[in-house]
Amino acid sequence: MRKIAHLALDVHARNSVLGDMDDKGAFRGNHSFTTSENNIINALQAVNAQVKYLDIEEGTLAHWAAQVASVVN
């Protein structure tokens, strides 16, 4: 398990993308999925890191996505 993950979430009505970067700034890839509460939670839980920093792109679903993400450790 790595120590830190820097994550970016781009949420749209149908599809979302979660980007992942390590603490040294190396891009670790992205994961695309259908937008839903369960899929956001699953995508965030799949990141194997002790600490996760999440940025969410500003948009109409940003507040909702932040509330969903707040339940993930």
PDB file of N, CA, C and O in Angstrom:
ATOM      1  N   MET A   1       0.845  -1.172   0.000  1.00  0.00           N
ATOM      2  CA  MET A   1       0.000   0.000   0.000  1.00  0.00           C
ATOM      3  C   MET A   1       0.894   1.240   0.000  1.00  0.00           C
ATOM      4  O   MET A   1       1.846   1.346   0.774  1.00  0.00           O
ATOM      5  N   ARG A   2       0.563   2.161  -0.879  1.00  0.00           N
ATOM      6  CA  ARG A   2       1.329   3.402  -0.886  1.00  0.00           C
ATOM      7  C   ARG A   2       0.804   4.364   0.158  1.00  0.00           C
ATOM      8  O   ARG A   2      -0.291   4.195   0.695  1.00  0.00           O
ATOM      9  N   LYS A   3       1.597   5.360   0.428  1.00  0.00           N
ATOM     10  CA  LYS A   3       1.261   6.280   1.508  1.00  0.00           C
ATOM     11  C   LYS A   3       0.206   7.310   1.088  1.00  0.00           C
ATOM     12  O   LYS A   3      -0.772   7.515   1.808  1.00  0.00           O
ATOM     13  N   ILE A   4       0.394   7.962  -0.073  1.00  0.00           N
ATOM     14  CA  ILE A   4      -0.472   9.067  -0.490  1.00  0.00           C
ATOM     15  C   ILE A   4      -0.944   8.880  -1.923  1.00  0.00           C
ATOM     16  O   ILE A   4      -0.181   8.453  -2.789  1.00  0.00           O
ATOM     17  N   ALA A   5      -2.208   9.203  -2.163  1.00  0.00           N
ATOM     18  CA  ALA A   5      -2.771   9.236  -3.518  1.00  0.00           C
ATOM     19  C   ALA A   5      -3.411  10.599  -3.723  1.00  0.00           C
ATOM     20  O   ALA A   5      -4.178  11.067  -2.881  1.00  0.00           O
ATOM     21  N   HIS A   6      -3.095  11.229  -4.837  1.00  0.00           N
ATOM     22  CA  HIS A   6      -3.744  12.479  -5.237  1.00  0.00           C
ATOM     23  C   HIS A   6      -4.725  12.106  -6.341  1.00  0.00           C
ATOM     24  O   HIS A   6      -4.325  11.624  -7.401  1.00  0.00           O
ATOM     25  N   LEU A   7      -6.001  12.332  -6.087  1.00  0.00           N
ATOM     26  CA  LEU A   7      -7.055  11.896  -6.995  1.00  0.00           C
ATOM     27  C   LEU A   7      -7.831  13.089  -7.534  1.00  0.00           C
ATOM     28  O   LEU A   7      -7.986  14.105  -6.857  1.00  0.00           O
ATOM     29  N   ALA A   8      -8.312  12.950  -8.752  1.00  0.00           N
ATOM     30  CA  ALA A   8      -9.142  13.979  -9.372  1.00  0.00           C
ATOM     31  C   ALA A   8     -10.376  13.295  -9.954  1.00  0.00           C
ATOM     32  O   ALA A   8     -10.262  12.304 -10.676  1.00  0.00           O
ATOM     33  N   LEU A   9     -11.542  13.823  -9.639  1.00  0.00           N
ATOM     34  CA  LEU A   9     -12.799  13.244 -10.092  1.00  0.00           C
ATOM     35  C   LEU A   9     -13.524  14.220 -11.004  1.00  0.00           C
ATOM     36  O   LEU A   9     -13.806  15.357 -10.626  1.00  0.00           O
ATOM     37  N   ASP A  10     -13.818  13.759 -12.198  1.00  0.00           N
ATOM     38  CA  ASP A  10     -14.585  14.529 -13.180  1.00  0.00           C
ATOM     39  C   ASP A  10     -15.936  13.840 -13.305  1.00  0.00           C
ATOM     40  O   ASP A  10     -16.027  12.736 -13.842  1.00  0.00           O
ATOM     41  N   VAL A  11     -16.987  14.490 -12.809  1.00  0.00           N
ATOM     42  CA  VAL A  11     -18.312  13.872 -12.738  1.00  0.00           C
ATOM     43  C   VAL A  11     -19.249  14.499 -13.756  1.00  0.00           C
ATOM     44  O   VAL A  11     -19.395  15.720 -13.817  1.00  0.00           O
ATOM     45  N   HIS A  12     -19.876  13.656 -14.546  1.00  0.00           N
ATOM     46  CA  HIS A  12     -20.900  14.082 -15.507  1.00  0.00           C
ATOM     47  C   HIS A  12     -22.141  13.225 -15.289  1.00  0.00           C
ATOM     48  O   HIS A  12     -22.076  12.221 -14.580  1.00  0.00           O
ATOM     49  N   ALA A  13     -23.238  13.594 -15.870  1.00  0.00           N
ATOM     50  CA  ALA A  13     -24.504  12.909 -15.638  1.00  0.00           C
ATOM     51  C   ALA A  13     -24.434  11.420 -15.977  1.00  0.00           C
ATOM     52  O   ALA A  13     -25.020  10.604 -15.266  1.00  0.00           O
ATOM     53  N   ARG A  14     -23.743  11.060 -17.028  1.00  0.00           N
ATOM     54  CA  ARG A  14     -23.697   9.651 -17.448  1.00  0.00           C
ATOM     55  C   ARG A  14     -22.405   8.944 -17.069  1.00  0.00           C
ATOM     56  O   ARG A  14     -22.429   7.798 -16.620  1.00  0.00           O
ATOM     57  N   ASN A  15     -21.280   9.622 -17.248  1.00  0.00           N
ATOM     58  CA  ASN A  15     -19.979   8.987 -17.011  1.00  0.00           C
ATOM     59  C   ASN A  15     -19.099   9.865 -16.146  1.00  0.00           C
ATOM     60  O   ASN A  15     -19.225  11.090 -16.137  1.00  0.00           O
ATOM     61  N   SER A  16     -18.201   9.214 -15.417  1.00  0.00           N
ATOM     62  CA  SER A  16     -17.234   9.907 -14.578  1.00  0.00           C
ATOM     63  C   SER A  16     -15.853   9.311 -14.803  1.00  0.00           C
ATOM     64  O   SER A  16     -15.718   8.183 -15.276  1.00  0.00           O
ATOM     65  N   VAL A  17     -14.829  10.087 -14.455  1.00  0.00           N
ATOM     66  CA  VAL A  17     -13.448   9.630 -14.579  1.00  0.00           C
ATOM     67  C   VAL A  17     -12.707   9.995 -13.299  1.00  0.00           C
ATOM     68  O   VAL A  17     -12.787  11.127 -12.821  1.00  0.00           O
ATOM     69  N   LEU A  18     -11.985   9.019 -12.751  1.00  0.00           N
ATOM     70  CA  LEU A  18     -11.151   9.231 -11.583  1.00  0.00           C
ATOM     71  C   LEU A  18      -9.694   9.092 -12.007  1.00  0.00           C
ATOM     72  O   LEU A  18      -9.261   8.021 -12.433  1.00  0.00           O
ATOM     73  N   GLY A  19      -8.944  10.182 -11.888  1.00  0.00           N
ATOM     74  CA  GLY A  19      -7.519  10.171 -12.200  1.00  0.00           C
ATOM     75  C   GLY A  19      -6.707   9.980 -10.935  1.00  0.00           C
ATOM     76  O   GLY A  19      -7.126  10.393  -9.853  1.00  0.00           O
ATOM     77  N   ASP A  20      -5.544   9.354 -11.066  1.00  0.00           N
ATOM     78  CA  ASP A  20      -4.727   8.990  -9.912  1.00  0.00           C
ATOM     79  C   ASP A  20      -3.274   9.380 -10.136  1.00  0.00           C
ATOM     80  O   ASP A  20      -2.691   9.060 -11.172  1.00  0.00           O
ATOM     81  N   MET A  21      -2.692  10.072  -9.161  1.00  0.00           N
ATOM     82  CA  MET A  21      -1.290  10.474  -9.219  1.00  0.00           C
ATOM     83  C   MET A  21      -0.663  10.158  -7.859  1.00  0.00           C
ATOM     84  O   MET A  21      -1.303  10.305  -6.818  1.00  0.00           O
ATOM     85  N   ASP A  22       0.602   9.720  -7.885  1.00  0.00           N
ATOM     86  CA  ASP A  22       1.256   9.416  -6.610  1.00  0.00           C
ATOM     87  C   ASP A  22       1.869  10.669  -6.009  1.00  0.00           C
ATOM     88  O   ASP A  22       1.778  11.753  -6.586  1.00  0.00           O
ATOM     89  N   ASP A  23       2.498  10.517  -4.838  1.00  0.00           N
ATOM     90  CA  ASP A  23       3.030  11.670  -4.126  1.00  0.00           C
ATOM     91  C   ASP A  23       4.256  12.280  -4.778  1.00  0.00           C
ATOM     92  O   ASP A  23       4.700  13.351  -4.364  1.00  0.00           O
ATOM     93  N   LYS A  24       4.815  11.625  -5.791  1.00  0.00           N
ATOM     94  CA  LYS A  24       5.947  12.172  -6.539  1.00  0.00           C
ATOM     95  C   LYS A  24       5.505  12.843  -7.845  1.00  0.00           C
ATOM     96  O   LYS A  24       6.332  13.341  -8.609  1.00  0.00           O
ATOM     97  N   GLY A  25       4.191  12.848  -8.088  1.00  0.00           N
ATOM     98  CA  GLY A  25       3.648  13.488  -9.274  1.00  0.00           C
ATOM     99  C   GLY A  25       3.561  12.590 -10.492  1.00  0.00           C
ATOM    100  O   GLY A  25       3.281  13.065 -11.593  1.00  0.00           O
ATOM    101  N   ALA A  26       3.798  11.295 -10.312  1.00  0.00           N
ATOM    102  CA  ALA A  26       3.703  10.354 -11.437  1.00  0.00           C
ATOM    103  C   ALA A  26       2.240   9.943 -11.634  1.00  0.00           C
ATOM    104  O   ALA A  26       1.567   9.527 -10.691  1.00  0.00           O
ATOM    105  N   PHE A  27       1.765  10.067 -12.873  1.00  0.00           N
ATOM    106  CA  PHE A  27       0.402   9.686 -13.208  1.00  0.00           C
ATOM    107  C   PHE A  27       0.279   8.170 -13.154  1.00  0.00           C
ATOM    108  O   PHE A  27       1.076   7.467 -13.776  1.00  0.00           O
ATOM    109  N   ARG A  28      -0.692   7.659 -12.432  1.00  0.00           N
ATOM    110  CA  ARG A  28      -0.881   6.222 -12.256  1.00  0.00           C
ATOM    111  C   ARG A  28      -2.054   5.695 -13.070  1.00  0.00           C
ATOM    112  O   ARG A  28      -2.351   4.501 -13.020  1.00  0.00           O
ATOM    113  N   GLY A  29      -2.721   6.560 -13.815  1.00  0.00           N
ATOM    114  CA  GLY A  29      -3.805   6.113 -14.680  1.00  0.00           C
ATOM    115  C   GLY A  29      -5.143   6.713 -14.288  1.00  0.00           C
ATOM    116  O   GLY A  29      -5.251   7.490 -13.339  1.00  0.00           O
ATOM    117  N   ASN A  30      -6.157   6.327 -15.048  1.00  0.00           N
ATOM    118  CA  ASN A  30      -7.499   6.781 -14.720  1.00  0.00           C
ATOM    119  C   ASN A  30      -8.481   5.635 -14.879  1.00  0.00           C
ATOM    120  O   ASN A  30      -8.196   4.619 -15.514  1.00  0.00           O
ATOM    121  N   HIS A  31      -9.619   5.828 -14.294  1.00  0.00           N
ATOM    122  CA  HIS A  31     -10.664   4.805 -14.297  1.00  0.00           C
ATOM    123  C   HIS A  31     -11.968   5.492 -14.694  1.00  0.00           C
ATOM    124  O   HIS A  31     -12.406   6.433 -14.032  1.00  0.00           O
ATOM    125  N   SER A  32     -12.582   5.022 -15.773  1.00  0.00           N
ATOM    126  CA  SER A  32     -13.861   5.565 -16.227  1.00  0.00           C
ATOM    127  C   SER A  32     -14.985   4.638 -15.790  1.00  0.00           C
ATOM    128  O   SER A  32     -14.831   3.417 -15.787  1.00  0.00           O
ATOM    129  N   PHE A  33     -16.108   5.224 -15.424  1.00  0.00           N
ATOM    130  CA  PHE A  33     -17.231   4.416 -14.965  1.00  0.00           C
ATOM    131  C   PHE A  33     -18.522   5.200 -15.134  1.00  0.00           C
ATOM    132  O   PHE A  33     -18.513   6.424 -15.266  1.00  0.00           O
ATOM    133  N   THR A  34     -19.627   4.475 -15.128  1.00  0.00           N
ATOM    134  CA  THR A  34     -20.941   5.098 -15.174  1.00  0.00           C
ATOM    135  C   THR A  34     -21.180   5.818 -13.853  1.00  0.00           C
ATOM    136  O   THR A  34     -20.912   5.273 -12.782  1.00  0.00           O
ATOM    137  N   THR A  35     -21.682   7.032 -13.935  1.00  0.00           N
ATOM    138  CA  THR A  35     -21.892   7.831 -12.732  1.00  0.00           C
ATOM    139  C   THR A  35     -23.008   7.248 -11.876  1.00  0.00           C
ATOM    140  O   THR A  35     -24.158   7.149 -12.305  1.00  0.00           O
ATOM    141  N   SER A  36     -22.646   6.868 -10.667  1.00  0.00           N
ATOM    142  CA  SER A  36     -23.609   6.448  -9.654  1.00  0.00           C
ATOM    143  C   SER A  36     -22.923   6.525  -8.309  1.00  0.00           C
ATOM    144  O   SER A  36     -21.695   6.547  -8.226  1.00  0.00           O
ATOM    145  N   GLU A  37     -23.715   6.565  -7.267  1.00  0.00           N
ATOM    146  CA  GLU A  37     -23.167   6.631  -5.922  1.00  0.00           C
ATOM    147  C   GLU A  37     -22.263   5.428  -5.648  1.00  0.00           C
ATOM    148  O   GLU A  37     -21.142   5.591  -5.166  1.00  0.00           O
ATOM    149  N   ASN A  38     -22.740   4.239  -5.950  1.00  0.00           N
ATOM    150  CA  ASN A  38     -21.951   3.034  -5.700  1.00  0.00           C
ATOM    151  C   ASN A  38     -20.663   3.004  -6.512  1.00  0.00           C
ATOM    152  O   ASN A  38     -19.622   2.588  -6.004  1.00  0.00           O
ATOM    153  N   ASN A  39     -20.720   3.437  -7.756  1.00  0.00           N
ATOM    154  CA  ASN A  39     -19.514   3.407  -8.590  1.00  0.00           C
ATOM    155  C   ASN A  39     -18.463   4.396  -8.114  1.00  0.00           C
ATOM    156  O   ASN A  39     -17.269   4.104  -8.185  1.00  0.00           O
ATOM    157  N   ILE A  40     -18.880   5.555  -7.632  1.00  0.00           N
ATOM    158  CA  ILE A  40     -17.917   6.516  -7.083  1.00  0.00           C
ATOM    159  C   ILE A  40     -17.257   5.932  -5.835  1.00  0.00           C
ATOM    160  O   ILE A  40     -16.036   5.982  -5.689  1.00  0.00           O
ATOM    161  N   ILE A  41     -18.067   5.383  -4.945  1.00  0.00           N
ATOM    162  CA  ILE A  41     -17.523   4.775  -3.733  1.00  0.00           C
ATOM    163  C   ILE A  41     -16.569   3.636  -4.069  1.00  0.00           C
ATOM    164  O   ILE A  41     -15.477   3.557  -3.507  1.00  0.00           O
ATOM    165  N   ASN A  42     -16.966   2.765  -4.968  1.00  0.00           N
ATOM    166  CA  ASN A  42     -16.115   1.630  -5.353  1.00  0.00           C
ATOM    167  C   ASN A  42     -14.797   2.090  -5.966  1.00  0.00           C
ATOM    168  O   ASN A  42     -13.744   1.530  -5.664  1.00  0.00           O
ATOM    169  N   ALA A  43     -14.848   3.103  -6.822  1.00  0.00           N
ATOM    170  CA  ALA A  43     -13.629   3.600  -7.467  1.00  0.00           C
ATOM    171  C   ALA A  43     -12.674   4.186  -6.439  1.00  0.00           C
ATOM    172  O   ALA A  43     -11.466   3.963  -6.523  1.00  0.00           O
ATOM    173  N   LEU A  44     -13.189   4.926  -5.480  1.00  0.00           N
ATOM    174  CA  LEU A  44     -12.343   5.515  -4.449  1.00  0.00           C
ATOM    175  C   LEU A  44     -11.783   4.454  -3.504  1.00  0.00           C
ATOM    176  O   LEU A  44     -10.627   4.539  -3.090  1.00  0.00           O
ATOM    177  N   GLN A  45     -12.590   3.466  -3.166  1.00  0.00           N
ATOM    178  CA  GLN A  45     -12.122   2.397  -2.287  1.00  0.00           C
ATOM    179  C   GLN A  45     -11.077   1.516  -2.960  1.00  0.00           C
ATOM    180  O   GLN A  45     -10.259   0.896  -2.281  1.00  0.00           O
ATOM    181  N   ALA A  46     -11.097   1.454  -4.279  1.00  0.00           N
ATOM    182  CA  ALA A  46     -10.140   0.614  -5.013  1.00  0.00           C
ATOM    183  C   ALA A  46      -8.729   1.197  -5.001  1.00  0.00           C
ATOM    184  O   ALA A  46      -7.765   0.489  -5.293  1.00  0.00           O
ATOM    185  N   VAL A  47      -8.602   2.469  -4.668  1.00  0.00           N
ATOM    186  CA  VAL A  47      -7.276   3.106  -4.605  1.00  0.00           C
ATOM    187  C   VAL A  47      -6.605   2.656  -3.315  1.00  0.00           C
ATOM    188  O   VAL A  47      -7.101   2.913  -2.218  1.00  0.00           O
ATOM    189  N   ASN A  48      -5.477   1.985  -3.462  1.00  0.00           N
ATOM    190  CA  ASN A  48      -4.773   1.396  -2.332  1.00  0.00           C
ATOM    191  C   ASN A  48      -3.758   2.391  -1.769  1.00  0.00           C
ATOM    192  O   ASN A  48      -2.576   2.348  -2.109  1.00  0.00           O
ATOM    193  N   ALA A  49      -4.236   3.281  -0.908  1.00  0.00           N
ATOM    194  CA  ALA A  49      -3.372   4.299  -0.301  1.00  0.00           C
ATOM    195  C   ALA A  49      -3.854   4.594   1.116  1.00  0.00           C
ATOM    196  O   ALA A  49      -5.046   4.511   1.413  1.00  0.00           O
ATOM    197  N   GLN A  50      -2.915   4.936   1.974  1.00  0.00           N
ATOM    198  CA  GLN A  50      -3.260   5.266   3.353  1.00  0.00           C
ATOM    199  C   GLN A  50      -3.992   6.600   3.432  1.00  0.00           C
ATOM    200  O   GLN A  50      -4.955   6.743   4.185  1.00  0.00           O
ATOM    201  N   VAL A  51      -3.533   7.574   2.652  1.00  0.00           N
ATOM    202  CA  VAL A  51      -4.133   8.905   2.630  1.00  0.00           C
ATOM    203  C   VAL A  51      -4.549   9.217   1.194  1.00  0.00           C
ATOM    204  O   VAL A  51      -3.774   9.017   0.258  1.00  0.00           O
ATOM    205  N   LYS A  52      -5.773   9.706   1.029  1.00  0.00           N
ATOM    206  CA  LYS A  52      -6.285  10.050  -0.297  1.00  0.00           C
ATOM    207  C   LYS A  52      -6.715  11.515  -0.289  1.00  0.00           C
ATOM    208  O   LYS A  52      -7.536  11.931   0.529  1.00  0.00           O
ATOM    209  N   TYR A  53      -6.146  12.286  -1.213  1.00  0.00           N
ATOM    210  CA  TYR A  53      -6.549  13.675  -1.415  1.00  0.00           C
ATOM    211  C   TYR A  53      -7.376  13.713  -2.692  1.00  0.00           C
ATOM    212  O   TYR A  53      -6.910  13.280  -3.746  1.00  0.00           O
ATOM    213  N   LEU A  54      -8.590  14.223  -2.607  1.00  0.00           N
ATOM    214  CA  LEU A  54      -9.503  14.207  -3.745  1.00  0.00           C
ATOM    215  C   LEU A  54      -9.874  15.626  -4.164  1.00  0.00           C
ATOM    216  O   LEU A  54     -10.320  16.431  -3.346  1.00  0.00           O
ATOM    217  N   ASP A  55      -9.685  15.918  -5.440  1.00  0.00           N
ATOM    218  CA  ASP A  55     -10.167  17.152  -6.051  1.00  0.00           C
ATOM    219  C   ASP A  55     -11.327  16.775  -6.964  1.00  0.00           C
ATOM    220  O   ASP A  55     -11.256  15.787  -7.695  1.00  0.00           O
ATOM    221  N   ILE A  56     -12.390  17.563  -6.915  1.00  0.00           N
ATOM    222  CA  ILE A  56     -13.552  17.319  -7.762  1.00  0.00           C
ATOM    223  C   ILE A  56     -13.742  18.528  -8.659  1.00  0.00           C
ATOM    224  O   ILE A  56     -13.789  19.666  -8.193  1.00  0.00           O
ATOM    225  N   GLU A  57     -13.849  18.263  -9.952  1.00  0.00           N
ATOM    226  CA  GLU A  57     -14.045  19.355 -10.906  1.00  0.00           C
ATOM    227  C   GLU A  57     -15.370  20.063 -10.601  1.00  0.00           C
ATOM    228  O   GLU A  57     -16.387  19.421 -10.336  1.00  0.00           O
ATOM    229  N   GLU A  58     -15.336  21.380 -10.645  1.00  0.00           N
ATOM    230  CA  GLU A  58     -16.537  22.170 -10.397  1.00  0.00           C
ATOM    231  C   GLU A  58     -17.588  21.865 -11.452  1.00  0.00           C
ATOM    232  O   GLU A  58     -17.291  21.805 -12.645  1.00  0.00           O
ATOM    233  N   GLY A  59     -18.800  21.676 -11.005  1.00  0.00           N
ATOM    234  CA  GLY A  59     -19.900  21.406 -11.919  1.00  0.00           C
ATOM    235  C   GLY A  59     -21.184  21.181 -11.134  1.00  0.00           C
ATOM    236  O   GLY A  59     -21.189  21.267  -9.906  1.00  0.00           O
ATOM    237  N   THR A  60     -22.252  20.898 -11.829  1.00  0.00           N
ATOM    238  CA  THR A  60     -23.554  20.756 -11.185  1.00  0.00           C
ATOM    239  C   THR A  60     -23.625  19.552 -10.251  1.00  0.00           C
ATOM    240  O   THR A  60     -24.454  19.533  -9.341  1.00  0.00           O
ATOM    241  N   LEU A  61     -22.774  18.551 -10.456  1.00  0.00           N
ATOM    242  CA  LEU A  61     -22.802  17.358  -9.615  1.00  0.00           C
ATOM    243  C   LEU A  61     -21.676  17.336  -8.569  1.00  0.00           C
ATOM    244  O   LEU A  61     -21.527  16.354  -7.842  1.00  0.00           O
ATOM    245  N   ALA A  62     -20.902  18.392  -8.494  1.00  0.00           N
ATOM    246  CA  ALA A  62     -19.734  18.411  -7.608  1.00  0.00           C
ATOM    247  C   ALA A  62     -20.129  18.278  -6.134  1.00  0.00           C
ATOM    248  O   ALA A  62     -19.506  17.513  -5.398  1.00  0.00           O
ATOM    249  N   HIS A  63     -21.137  18.999  -5.703  1.00  0.00           N
ATOM    250  CA  HIS A  63     -21.546  18.929  -4.296  1.00  0.00           C
ATOM    251  C   HIS A  63     -22.038  17.522  -3.957  1.00  0.00           C
ATOM    252  O   HIS A  63     -21.662  16.967  -2.924  1.00  0.00           O
ATOM    253  N   TRP A  64     -22.862  16.953  -4.806  1.00  0.00           N
ATOM    254  CA  TRP A  64     -23.352  15.597  -4.596  1.00  0.00           C
ATOM    255  C   TRP A  64     -22.184  14.603  -4.541  1.00  0.00           C
ATOM    256  O   TRP A  64     -22.135  13.750  -3.655  1.00  0.00           O
ATOM    257  N   ALA A  65     -21.255  14.714  -5.479  1.00  0.00           N
ATOM    258  CA  ALA A  65     -20.105  13.798  -5.514  1.00  0.00           C
ATOM    259  C   ALA A  65     -19.250  13.937  -4.258  1.00  0.00           C
ATOM    260  O   ALA A  65     -18.734  12.941  -3.752  1.00  0.00           O
ATOM    261  N   ALA A  66     -19.094  15.149  -3.751  1.00  0.00           N
ATOM    262  CA  ALA A  66     -18.330  15.358  -2.528  1.00  0.00           C
ATOM    263  C   ALA A  66     -19.023  14.687  -1.335  1.00  0.00           C
ATOM    264  O   ALA A  66     -18.360  14.091  -0.487  1.00  0.00           O
ATOM    265  N   GLN A  67     -20.321  14.782  -1.275  1.00  0.00           N
ATOM    266  CA  GLN A  67     -21.056  14.107  -0.203  1.00  0.00           C
ATOM    267  C   GLN A  67     -20.897  12.592  -0.288  1.00  0.00           C
ATOM    268  O   GLN A  67     -20.706  11.924   0.728  1.00  0.00           O
ATOM    269  N   VAL A  68     -20.975  12.058  -1.496  1.00  0.00           N
ATOM    270  CA  VAL A  68     -20.790  10.619  -1.702  1.00  0.00           C
ATOM    271  C   VAL A  68     -19.382  10.207  -1.287  1.00  0.00           C
ATOM    272  O   VAL A  68     -19.201   9.217  -0.578  1.00  0.00           O
ATOM    273  N   ALA A  69     -18.382  10.978  -1.736  1.00  0.00           N
ATOM    274  CA  ALA A  69     -16.984  10.646  -1.455  1.00  0.00           C
ATOM    275  C   ALA A  69     -16.649  10.752   0.020  1.00  0.00           C
ATOM    276  O   ALA A  69     -15.707  10.107   0.481  1.00  0.00           O
ATOM    277  N   SER A  70     -17.384  11.538   0.761  1.00  0.00           N
ATOM    278  CA  SER A  70     -17.051  11.765   2.172  1.00  0.00           C
ATOM    279  C   SER A  70     -17.229  10.510   3.026  1.00  0.00           C
ATOM    280  O   SER A  70     -16.718  10.463   4.145  1.00  0.00           O
ATOM    281  N   VAL A  71     -17.927   9.508   2.540  1.00  0.00           N
ATOM    282  CA  VAL A  71     -18.130   8.279   3.313  1.00  0.00           C
ATOM    283  C   VAL A  71     -16.969   7.285   3.137  1.00  0.00           C
ATOM    284  O   VAL A  71     -16.894   6.280   3.843  1.00  0.00           O
ATOM    285  N   VAL A  72     -16.073   7.575   2.196  1.00  0.00           N
ATOM    286  CA  VAL A  72     -14.962   6.669   1.893  1.00  0.00           C
ATOM    287  C   VAL A  72     -13.755   7.010   2.765  1.00  0.00           C
ATOM    288  O   VAL A  72     -13.393   8.177   2.912  1.00  0.00           O
ATOM    289  N   ASN A  73     -13.144   5.982   3.336  1.00  0.00           N
ATOM    290  CA  ASN A  73     -11.920   6.178   4.130  1.00  0.00           C
ATOM    291  C   ASN A  73     -10.713   6.219   3.243  1.00  0.00           C
ATOM    292  O   ASN A  73      -9.594   6.376   3.730  1.00  0.00           O
TER     293      ASN A  73
END
